[in-house]
Amino acid sequence: MTAPTFVFSLGAWITPDVLDSTRSHLSKLGYSSECPAHPSTGAEPPSKSLSDDFNSLRDVLIKLADEGRDSVVVAHSYGGVVASCAVDGLSKQLREKEGQAGGVIKVVYLAAFALDKGQSLLGMLGGNFLPWMKVEGDYVLADGAGNVGWQDIPLESQEKWNSLTLHACRAPFSGEVTYEPWQDISCAYIVCEQDNALPPPFQELFASKMGGPEVTYRLPSSHSPFLSMPDRLATLLQQIVKS
């Protein structure tokens, strides 16, 4: 059986190169991967919406499915909102019923927002942006990204990734989720236990939607294990797929 392709749905403010090391480890384990950038990240003017992001991810998933390939979506942070919308109607089970090959076989939420249908990220936050989210008109900046996103990597590396963050658009934070994958697709959740951006108690709440403790996994990492422990993340993703 051909190994599935991992498709990453990035969090806000970050670009695909944050996944380079993890993807390299996955390749050594025999897995191909895709990591599209979200149109809303760094967009000028900052007018992109949640639908721009999830349709972009959806195009990648459709292309893989139409090639007869199975995919595992790994959604990080805001990318959980994007992924939840993007996978609607693309499960392998549903496509098989329609006589089509390929499709999404699993969604893995990695310290990600797994929101209910009709809920928005800003709504989940009580209508207020978090203190480290600096809002300037339609621009949303991650102020002090290293302290909340990747405090468990060396200071020199923190400074590198801080300098590479881009602005997010304001509109996606108000975009409402249109689908709950865990109702129809096998899902799992990875709790990052030293997360300063999305505190573990919230992650545990999201993880409880996935179907039980047997599909909840843990890493002793910050919000960004793909930077601090890419090898362990890749190995865990392989474990989740094989389970």
Buried (B, 14 or more C-beta within 10 A) or exposed (E): EEBBBBBBBBBBBBBBEBBEBBBBBBEEBEBBBBBBBBBBBBBEEBEBBBBBBBBBBBEBBBEBBEEEBBBBBBBBBBBBBBBBBBBBBBBBEBBEEEEBEBBBBBBBBBBBBBBEEEBBBBBBEEEEBEEBBBBEEBBBBBBBBBBBBBBBBEEEBBEBBBEEBBBBBBBBBEBBBBBBBBEBBBBBBBBBEBBBBBEBEBBEEBBEBBBEEEBBBBBEBBBBBBBBBBBBBBBBBBEBBEE
